[in-house]
């Protein structure tokens, strides 16, 4: 029986896969569905943690540089400052 991954191991696997997708296909290719498939993680785990593709990208870019996260949000045209964080608005 396979060992169950810890939350930290799952997060590391997710972000490794995101990095691979970004390097291979670009940031626009990152999606919860693709990351779930490549990381062998149930899609519900990713949606619980990140809500949607934008949340996943924000979490990924936020690990490296707060500036790039703000730039990406601005480019989307959906920027709203709440407690210093960029969030999507409908």
Secondary structure, DSSP 4 states (H G I P E B T S, - for coil): -PPPPPHHHHHHHHHHHHHHHHHHH-GGG--HHHHHHHHT--HHHHHHHHSSHHHHHHHHHHTT-HHHHHHHHHHHT---EETTEE----
